[in-house]
Amino acid sequence: VGESERSKKLQQYIDLVAPTNMSVLLTGESGTGKEVTANAIHNASKRKGQPFVAVDCGAIPKEIATSEFFGHVKGSFTGAIEDKKGHFEAANGGTLFLDEVGELPPALQSRLLRVLESGEIRRVGDNHPITVDVRVVCATHRSLEEMVFAGSFREDLLFRLNTFEIRVPALREHMSDLLLLIKHFIEQKQQSVPEGIQLITDEAVEIMQTYDWPGNVRELANCIEHALVLCDELPIHLEHLPLRIQGAERKAGYASPGSSPS
């Protein structure tokens, strides 16, 4: 969603890389929409219609990470009461999205590199290889180059994942898309909005444009959801916005209606 130069450039990169089978590394701050971008790459590729499996690498306990990614066979460890497919098998034929790939433990980084190079996995407790056809798209808000320098991320894995890098811009870098994004999120929650109705007051928009949006597009989506709960009908007014955003009013030197300038 967006018509700014930044948004057009992002769409251009998606269109260029989607038809290929390249591994893609999405970089940028948290909340910028990296998973949405990964989904867009998948949906514009020849793998559309096949599985899109999203995995938060930072949310998987290290003790079960190998089983989660590669699966296991019954009896391979305590609690393995049946065979289980891992994320790679679940994504076979489609796309595996590894969010916050920098959180992968070193042992799993090594196994991931072997899978990317060989196209084969082995379930925990099974020596028989299973061939998989999976496109890997990764995302991170951290500098993997700095992690390589610090010794916490494999350099050869970085080279393998970073065949094509796309930086997803922060919201403050494409604020001209703000109104389009607001409309998008309102329509997501309200299904349809009558044509010609004012969605948000000019005062509220002006204040939102002075806010830094540290949580980026994700924070904006939450802000609109918050405002829609408070307002009985459109448009959204300044007082419907979260207090932290109303605080940008004071920071910018604005005065609310009915208030006295300081």
N, C-alpha and C positions, 0 to 999 in steps of 0.2 A: 504494500500500500504506500504510494508516494509518487510524486512527480518531480522531486528535487533532482539535482545533478547526481547527488550521492546515491539516491534510490535507483535512478536510471543506470548508473554504473554497476550497481549490485545486480540488477536484473540482466544486464549485458553479460556479466561474468557467469551468472547462472545459465543463461542460454548457450554460452560457449562450452561450458564444461559438462553440462547435463548429458549430451548425447554420447560422451566418451565413457570409458570404464575407469578413469583416473581416480585415485584416492584424492580426497579433498580435505584440506585443513581450514576450518573456519575459526578466525580469531576475532577478538573484540571483547568489550566489557560485558559483564553479566547483565542479562535482561535485554540485550539488543535484538534478539530474535534469531539466534543461531540455529535452533531446532526448526523454526519455521523455514529458514533458508535451506537447511538440509532436506526438509520435506519437499520444498520447491524443486530442488535438484532431482530428487527421486521422481517426482511427478512429471517432470519434463524429460525424463530419460526413457530408454527402451525397457527399463525394469518397472515402469508404471504398471500397477495391477498386481505386482508381486509384493511380498512383505516389506514393510518399513519398520524395523525394530530399533527403538530408541533405548539406550542404556545410560544411566547416570553412573559413571565410573567411580565417583566419590561416595556413592551410597551403598556399594557392595562390600560387605565384610571381607577382609583378606582371607579368612579361613575357608570361605566357600566360593571365592572368586573364580578359581579354575573350573569348578563344577558349573558355575553360572554361565561361563563363556563357552565351555566345550562339552558340557553334559557329563553324565556318569552312567555306569551300569549298576544294576541291582547288586547289593552286597559289597560294593567297592569300598565303603566306609560305613561307620556306624550311622544309622539313620537313612541309608540309601536303600529304601524298601522297594524301589522299582526303577527301571531305566528312565532316564530323563534326557531330553534334548537340551542343549545349551543355546545361547544366543546366536551362534554362528549357524547352527542347523535351522533354527527358527527363521533366520533371515535368508536362507538358501534361495538363490534366484533373484533376490532383491537387494536391499540396502541395509547395512548395519550402521547406525549412528551412535558414535561413542562420545557422549558429552563429558566435558572435563577429563579428557584423555590423560592429562598430566597427573591425575590422581592414581593411575594404575601402579600397583606395586612392581618392583623390579623383576621378580620372577615371572609375572604375567606379561610384562613387556617383552621378555625373551620369547615366550610362547606365541605371543601375537605376531612378532616378527617372522617366526617360522611359518605360521599359517599364511601370512600375506605372501611369502615367497613360494610356498609349496602348493597352496590351495587345498591343504589337507588338515584335518583335525583328528584328534584321538580323545575319546571320552575317558574320563577318569576310570581306571580299572580295566581298560580295554586296549589291547595292542593293535587292533585292526584300524587302519586309517579310513576316514570317511572324507570323500571329496566334496567340497562345497564351492559354490559360485556366488560370492558375496562382494558387493561393492562397499568399501568402508569410507564413511565420511566422519571426520572427527571435529571436535570443537574444544576450545580452551580460552579462558580469560587470562591465563598466565603466559609468560614468555617461556616457551619450551627451549629456546636457545640458552636462556639463563639457567634453566634446569639442567641442560646438558653440561654447561660449564661447571655447575655445582655438583655434578655426578649423580643426580637423581632421575635423569631420563636418558635413555639410550640414544646416542647420536645416529646410529644406523636405522633405528626405528623412526626417528624424526624425518630422516631423508626419505624413508619409504612412505610415510604418511603424507608428507608435504610435497606431493607431486604438483598440486595446484592449490595455492593459498588464496583465500578470499577474506578480506577484512570486512566485518559487518559494522557499519558506523554507529556511533553513539547517537542518541536522539538529539542531543544539543548540536550535532553536526548537520542535521537536516530538519531544523525547526520549521521550515516552510511547509513541511508535510503535516504539521500538527493538526490542522483542521480536518484533513482527510483521515488521519488516524482516529481522531475523536469520533467522526461520523462512522467509521468502521466499527469501533468498539460499541457505540450506541446501538448500531444495527445488529451486532452480535447478540446483545442482551434483549433487544426489543423486537427482533425479527424484521419488522418493517417500520419505517418512519414516513409519515405523510409528506409528500413533495412540497417544498417551499416553507416548511416549518423551521423556525429558528431553533438550532440545537443547543447553543450555548451563547451566553451574552458576551459582548465585546470586552467588557471589563474582566470577566473570568479568563478569556483567552489572553488578554494583555498580561495578566498576572502569571499565567501558566508559561508565557514566553520568557519571563524573567527568572523562572525556576531552573535549577541546574539539572534536574532529572537524573540523580545518581543511579536510580534503578532502571533507567531507560524506558523502552517501550513496555516492558512488563509492568513497571510502576505506573505508567500512563493508563494501561488497561485496568489496573486495580483502582486508580483514581476515578475513572469514569464509572466503574461499577459502584464505588462508594457514593458518588454523586447521584446516581440513578436511584439508590435506596432512599436518599434524603429528599429528592424533589418529587412532588406529586405529578408534575407534568413538565415537559420541556418548555422553555430552555433551562439548561443548567446555569445557576447563578454562582457568584463567588462564594457565598456562604455554604454552598453544597459541597465544595471542595474540601479535601482533608486539611487539617489545621496546619500541617507543615508547609503546604503549598500556599495557604492563606498568609503564612508567615513571610513568604517571598514578597508580599505586598509591602510589608513594613521595611523589609530589607531594601526594596527598590524605591522607597519613599512615597508610596501611594497612600491615599486616605480612603477608607471605606465610606460608602454613602452614610451620612448621618454622623460621621466621626469628625473630630476636630483635628486639624493638622498639628503635628507636634512642633 
